[in-house]
Amino acid sequence: MARYKLRVGHQINSATLIADAQHSWLDTLSFAGALGWEITAKIVVHLMDGVDPSIIAGAERQALSVAGVGGGFR
């Protein structure tokens, strides 16, 4: 959409439309950067064998519910 706005802005010589096209382009770049960061962070956690903290907490609760198991492992 930004390219279309930019092309039309140049065709009709509209500084406002050209500025809006540049703003739309920057919004797109910002979104792509934020999305890339989120995906990269998730991939790094997965590659480093990261585990969801809720899974660890659930495993600890289950282990402590067994008779004879104490909580001295922390």
Helices and strands as residue ranges (DSSP letters): H 2-11, H 15-47, H 53-64
